[in-house]
């Protein structure tokens, strides 16, 4: 379901209760472009848990494949290099 930003502005967050009766997510359209997605807290928690599970699985795969270091200084240098690339 898509709602215009102006409607959210005028009706406030109470608008979402009504919209969530019809849809699990609400897309907020700003100046003709879909810009934000609003979901209820329970759905957010589910998605966040899945994201964390995936990160854990990736970390375990890296460990099994030997893609890790126990050298703290080398690890910190790598983090700083990655930060500088941003």
N, C-alpha and C positions, 0 to 999 in steps of 0.2 A: 504494500500500500504506500502511495506517495502523498505527502502533504506539503503544502507550500509553507515556507518559513514565516510568511506574514500571518498565516492562520495560527501557527504555534505562538507567535508574538501576541496576537490578540486574545487567544483563548487560554494560553498558558499550558502548564503541564497536565491539567485535568483533561485536555484533549486526548492524551495518550491512553488513558483508561478506556475511553470509548473506542478508540482505534484498535486497541489490543483485543477487544471482543471479536474483531473480524480478522485480524492478522497477527502473526507472531513477530513481525518486524515492521517498522515504519521508516520510510526513506523521507528525509527532509530535502526538499528541492529549494535551492537558493538561486534566484535570478536565472531560472531556466535550466539549472544543472543540479543533478542529484549529488548532494554533498555529504550528508550524514545518514547513519543508520541508527535507529533507536530500538533497543530490545529490552525486555523486562529483566530484572535482576537474576531470576532463576535461570533463564536462557544464557545470560552472560556467564554465570558460574559454571554451567555445563560446558560452554565453549572454552572458557579459561582452563578448566580441568583437562579437557582434551588437548589443549595447547601445551600444558605442562607435562602431560603424559608423553606427548610426542617429543618434547625436549629431552625428557628422561631417556626415552628409547634411543634417541640420537646420541646422547652422551654414552650410553652403554655400548652402542655399536662402535663408537670411537675408541672406547677403552678396549673392547675385544680386538679391534683392528690395530691397536698400538698407536693410535693417533692422539697421544697425550704426552705431557712432560711432567717430571717431578721437580724440575729446576725452576724454582720460584722466580729468580731473576730473569731467566729467559722468558718465562711466561709474562712477566710484567713488561718486558721490552716489546713483546708481541702485542700486548694490549695497547701500549703507547703508540706503536706503529699503526695499528688499526684505527685508533682515535685520531691520529694525524691525517689519515686518509679521508676522514669525514670532513 
